[in-house]
Amino acid sequence: MTELYKAELYDRHRPVSSFWASTVTPPSHHNYPPLTTEADSEVAIIGGGITGLSAALHLAEMGVQVRVLEAAWPGWGASGRNGGFCCIGSTARSGKEVLHKFGRDATQQFYHHQREATELVRHLAQTESMEIDIQGEGEIKVAHYPSRLSYLEHELAFYEEVADYPCELWSQKDLRDRAFHSPQAHGALWMKVGFGLNPLKYSLALADAAKRKGATLHSQSPVIAWEKTDGWHRLRTPTGSVRAKQVLIATNGYTQDSIHPTLQGQLLPVISHIFTTRPLTAEERAAHGWHTEIPLYNTRTLLSYFRLLKDGRILFGQRGDTVGSVAARDRYQKKILRHFHEMFPAWRHLEVTHVWNGLMGFSFNLTPYIGFLDGDRTVACALAYHGNGVAAGTWSGRTAALLIGDRITPDAISPVYRQPLKAFPLPGLRIQYLHAACSLFRLQDALP
């Protein structure tokens, strides 16, 4: 099965209705023309999101000839339509689970990589003069029930003792004094790693930086066929082809099963749903005591994530529907808006200005992957960030570039990133598995 959702979700000709899209010059106006020739390149990258663009930038800096083939426009997928949380994450496993499965050394290395990833984004923003609306220091995890404070206490111990992250545990009063108040806010954990940003501005800035370094980017160039003969890969698009010695797959949640035999059935795309309100007045912000620009999310397994944007509007997101049509998205918006009003009852009157969704990439292992496929050193991939791809995708793209360029060996990467991908059992049932998991998680999240 190539596409698990309705075709509308993959329609690269349909404008993205995100707030972020309203803040930039349309990507179609950027000079990344479709591939229309028979070209050669040392490396071809499939996917022009954060991972592929970061890889292209870093390969170009090494002097490697690189071409990026993007089915739509740079940043069209999740890279340009996520919530703008540049933070730790990239696995759906808890720190305790990672520690139990991989051991202390691998876990410490993994969390070091994640912190390094957020620092890499900030470094690129500074060195490449990117105007990407950076906000806040770290991220805040909010206890949605009083009982969840004990979860945060365990996380605090893990982050301090294993990950070596600076953190603070806040009481409900601390949270009220330092961030906001809500009927569903009973304390919080402030992790002082990461920040917020405008992800589409960042994606387009990465594309421009990669181009300046010498990478060639092609929009409207989906890979429709892939052959390998005499040690060369031939990637065909509707209007041209690229012959390359090495290929990087960087398509994450938009990866098609047909792109490579090894990846068939190995990824579960999951919809995330976001909306933004109009800008709030000072009086409206005061109704919930809001005075932070730090990105926030809560302790639900089907978490809510939210933040105050530069112009004073609120962004709010949750896991989305399991259909992928515009009609399903609009129905789901009503459900998510009810959750928003339960969390912020004083904001029931706020108008919603933008509603959109996109796909995250989950692996069966619930961990990200960077490496070569089936031991073939000419085909690499970097994907499966489980909803935290801004920092992880940037770092993974650079790391994949270093692997491809023989600047590092796989041993330089935490084993958490190197666990081989596995196919889901009966992969045609992936959406059914997602339905079952979400039903269970909703029950768990409702327990006080």
Secondary structure, DSSP 8 states (H G I E B T S, - for coil): ---SS-GGGG-TTS----TGGGGS--GGGSS-----SEEEEEEEEE--SHHHHHHHHHHHHTT--EEEE-SS-TTTTGGGTS--EE-S---SS-HHHHHHHH-HHHHHHHHHHHHHHHHHHHHHHHHTT-----B-SSEEEE-SSGGGHHHHHHHHHHIIIII---EEEE-HHHHHHHT---TT---EEEE-S-EE--HHHHHHHHHHHHHHHT-EEESS----EEEEETTEEEEEETTEEEEEEEEEE--GGG--GGG-GGGTT-EEEEEEEEEEE----HHHHHTTT----S-EEES-SS-EEEEE-TTS-EEEEEE--SS-SHHHHHHHHHHHHHHHHHH-GGGTT--EEEEEEEEEEEETTSS-EEEEETTEEEEEEEE--TT-HHHHHHHHHHHHHHHHTTSS-GGGS-HHHHS-----SSGGGHHHHHHHHHHHHHHHHH--
